[in-house]
Amino acid sequence: MTELEAFRKDTRAWLEKNCPPEMRKPMQSEEEICWGGRNWKFHSDAQRVWLERMAEKGWTVPEWPQEYGGGGLSREKAKILQKEMSSLGCRSPLDSFGIWMLGPALLKYGNEEQKREHLPKIIRGEIRWCQGYSEPNAGSDLASLQTKAEDKSDHYLVNGQKIWTSYADKADWIFCLVRTDFSAPRHEGISFILFDMASKGVSTKPILLISGKSPFCETFFTDVKVPKKNLVGTLNKGWDIAKYLLTHERTMIGGMGLRAAGRPVSQIAADTVGLDEKGMLADPILRGKIAEVSIDEMAFVFALERAGDLAKAGQGNPAFSSVLKYYGSELNKRRYELLMAAGGSDALEWESPRSKEGALPRSWLRTKGNSIEGGTSEVQLNIVAKRILGLPGA
Ligand SMILES: Cc1cc2nc3c(=O)[nH]c(=O)nc-3n(C[C@H](O)[C@H](O)[C@H](O)COP(=O)(O)OP(=O)(O)OC[C@H]3O[C@@H](n4cnc5c(N)ncnc54)[C@H](O)[C@@H]3O)c2cc1C
């Protein structure tokens, strides 16, 4: 038996023994996600146990270095873990902006003290992070940001406003882009800092979304004192960190193109449309559309895996995250259009869903944001044109 085969066998046995049965059922809604954090209330004992066991092994972040509490797995082993988890239907033990975005940036740009302070708490789900990038006049044109951090010798004094800050009202800490030099060219006066959302002078105001939920906020900073040690990387060089973090965010959002656990669209459609005499979906047009999305989903799985392998081998184009972000978020939007079409009248239930898929219209409307968050589809296409295709005038 090769080392990888032995690892697969052990991993499967470990997951079967340690993943509680409740954590192997598909989630009915996003309310069942585990986000962790100082004020996190576990939905069940099973959710708590599952997070603790996975964090203990460092498997909330299988490929991060063991010295900070990560799993230290090779890319091959991490893929095996991922495949075994998905074949057993194991839920993600922890979803976190710390894992998807800040952690990779800290591993590359943080100093040793910052890594030792923040990475273990991210891995164990003890601190929940939010992202302070967008401002009322700085979205696609992020380098226009105006939130300022003044040097007050032993600390920075932060004043300004962020917007669309996802879960700012629930987060414990923020990673934040601030302007530290107003006289420099736009991209060269930005710094990347971290601070506690409980600091004096931080306030949040939730914004209601089209889906009826309020996952994000306006975030205000009034004379917030931030210790100097919370600057990541070099002063005024935060743009490099911001861009690096965005490549991870975009790859993560692109991952929404992967079909989540749950019933395939074809089965949902079979419940409402029925089958013909050959046992095929009775509506041939819907059948064709489902086949098209299913094939695109499969191709996307391979594209994502290949991109991950190339990145790990240091051969990836950083701009490829824009391809994944664009395609994955558009694919997720197509999938939800189809789920709505396939679900019949049950799919329209807003308050008390009858469908086994939960409140579909809310999820469907939420997908509209996929092609905006982390940079819009138009912006991703601009990046692809300029940095991958090298089109003239792009
Ligand atoms: C669900 C969701 C969660 C989010 N979470 C966060 C968060 O946690 N933290 C955070 O900082 N931000 C967050 N955002 C904000 C997000 O990053 C911005 O909405 C996004 O970058 C677009 O900026 P904008 O809304 O200002 O739109 P604008 O930049 O004003 O764009 C408006 C329209 O113009 C188009 N456009 C703009 N520039 C160009 C161009 N050069 N070429 C072609 N078309 C262009 C855009 O594609 C878009 O259609 C979130 C957004 C959403 C929807």
The ligand as an SDF file (V2000), in Angstrom:
LIG
                    3D

 53 58  0  0  0  0  0  0  0  0999 V2000
  -22.7510   39.9710   -0.8120 C   0  0  0  0  0  0  0  0  0  0  0  0
  -21.6590   40.9950   -0.7330 C   0  0  0  0  0  0  0  0  0  0  0  0
  -20.7450   40.9450    0.3130 C   0  0  0  0  0  0  0  0  0  0  0  0
  -19.7190   41.9060    0.3860 C   0  0  0  0  0  0  0  0  0  0  0  0
  -18.8470   41.8460    1.4590 N   0  0  0  0  0  0  0  0  0  0  0  0
  -17.8680   42.7880    1.5650 C   0  0  0  0  0  0  0  0  0  0  0  0
  -16.9990   42.7690    2.7100 C   0  0  0  0  0  0  0  0  0  0  0  0
  -17.0880   41.9220    3.5990 O   0  0  0  0  0  0  0  0  0  0  0  0
  -16.0530   43.7300    2.7940 N   0  0  0  0  0  0  0  0  0  0  0  0
  -15.9070   44.6940    1.8290 C   0  0  0  0  0  0  0  0  0  0  0  0
  -14.9920   45.5060    1.9550 O   0  0  0  0  0  0  0  0  0  0  0  0
  -16.7300   44.7390    0.7520 N   0  0  0  0  0  0  0  0  0  0  0  0
  -17.7150   43.8200    0.6020 C   0  0  0  0  0  0  0  0  0  0  0  0
  -18.5800   43.8560   -0.4770 N   0  0  0  0  0  0  0  0  0  0  0  0
  -18.4730   44.9620   -1.4270 C   0  0  0  0  0  0  0  0  0  0  0  0
  -17.9380   44.5850   -2.7970 C   0  0  0  0  0  0  0  0  0  0  0  0
  -16.5560   44.3320   -2.7540 O   0  0  0  0  0  0  0  0  0  0  0  0
  -18.2770   45.7350   -3.7540 C   0  0  0  0  0  0  0  0  0  0  0  0
  -19.6960   45.8190   -3.8260 O   0  0  0  0  0  0  0  0  0  0  0  0
  -17.6940   45.5200   -5.1230 C   0  0  0  0  0  0  0  0  0  0  0  0
  -16.3070   45.6360   -5.1260 O   0  0  0  0  0  0  0  0  0  0  0  0
  -18.2810   46.5280   -6.1680 C   0  0  0  0  0  0  0  0  0  0  0  0
  -18.1670   47.8290   -5.7190 O   0  0  0  0  0  0  0  0  0  0  0  0
  -19.4480   48.7990   -5.7010 P   0  0  0  0  0  0  0  0  0  0  0  0
  -20.5580   48.1090   -4.9880 O   0  0  0  0  0  0  0  0  0  0  0  0
  -19.0020   50.1050   -5.1610 O   0  0  0  0  0  0  0  0  0  0  0  0
  -19.8880   48.9450   -7.2120 O   0  0  0  0  0  0  0  0  0  0  0  0
  -19.2480   49.9180   -8.2960 P   0  0  0  0  0  0  0  0  0  0  0  0
  -17.7700   49.8250   -8.2600 O   0  0  0  0  0  0  0  0  0  0  0  0
  -19.8640   51.2730   -8.1170 O   0  0  0  0  0  0  0  0  0  0  0  0
  -19.7680   49.2710   -9.6500 O   0  0  0  0  0  0  0  0  0  0  0  0
  -21.0670   49.5390  -10.2000 C   0  0  0  0  0  0  0  0  0  0  0  0
  -21.1550   48.8600  -11.5570 C   0  0  0  0  0  0  0  0  0  0  0  0
  -20.1610   49.4120  -12.4460 O   0  0  0  0  0  0  0  0  0  0  0  0
  -19.3690   48.3940  -13.0010 C   0  0  0  0  0  0  0  0  0  0  0  0
  -17.9830   48.8420  -13.1370 N   0  0  0  0  0  0  0  0  0  0  0  0
  -17.2500   49.5510  -12.2410 C   0  0  0  0  0  0  0  0  0  0  0  0
  -16.0120   49.7720  -12.6990 N   0  0  0  0  0  0  0  0  0  0  0  0
  -15.9370   49.1650  -13.9160 C   0  0  0  0  0  0  0  0  0  0  0  0
  -14.9080   49.0260  -14.8960 C   0  0  0  0  0  0  0  0  0  0  0  0
  -13.6890   49.5360  -14.6990 N   0  0  0  0  0  0  0  0  0  0  0  0
  -15.1960   48.3340  -16.0350 N   0  0  0  0  0  0  0  0  0  0  0  0
  -16.4400   47.7910  -16.2410 C   0  0  0  0  0  0  0  0  0  0  0  0
  -17.4570   47.9060  -15.3440 N   0  0  0  0  0  0  0  0  0  0  0  0
  -17.2090   48.5760  -14.2020 C   0  0  0  0  0  0  0  0  0  0  0  0
  -19.4280   47.2490  -11.9890 C   0  0  0  0  0  0  0  0  0  0  0  0
  -19.1700   46.0160  -12.6260 O   0  0  0  0  0  0  0  0  0  0  0  0
  -20.8680   47.3650  -11.5020 C   0  0  0  0  0  0  0  0  0  0  0  0
  -21.7400   46.6920  -12.3790 O   0  0  0  0  0  0  0  0  0  0  0  0
  -19.6060   42.9220   -0.5900 C   0  0  0  0  0  0  0  0  0  0  0  0
  -20.5450   42.9680   -1.6440 C   0  0  0  0  0  0  0  0  0  0  0  0
  -21.5600   42.0200   -1.7150 C   0  0  0  0  0  0  0  0  0  0  0  0
  -22.5440   42.1090   -2.8540 C   0  0  0  0  0  0  0  0  0  0  0  0
  1  2  1  0
  2  3  1  0
  2 52  2  0
  3  4  2  0
  4  5  1  0
  4 50  1  0
  5  6  2  0
  6  7  1  0
  6 13  1  0
  7  8  2  0
  7  9  1  0
  9 10  1  0
 10 11  2  0
 10 12  1  0
 12 13  2  0
 13 14  1  0
 14 15  1  0
 14 50  1  0
 15 16  1  0
 16 17  1  0
 16 18  1  0
 18 19  1  0
 18 20  1  0
 20 21  1  0
 20 22  1  0
 22 23  1  0
 23 24  1  0
 24 25  2  0
 24 26  1  0
 24 27  1  0
 27 28  1  0
 28 29  2  0
 28 30  1  0
 28 31  1  0
 31 32  1  0
 32 33  1  0
 33 34  1  0
 33 48  1  0
 34 35  1  0
 35 36  1  0
 35 46  1  0
 36 37  1  0
 36 45  1  0
 37 38  2  0
 38 39  1  0
 39 40  1  0
 39 45  2  0
 40 41  1  0
 40 42  2  0
 42 43  1  0
 43 44  2  0
 44 45  1  0
 46 47  1  0
 46 48  1  0
 48 49  1  0
 50 51  2  0
 51 52  1  0
 52 53  1  0
M  END
$$$$
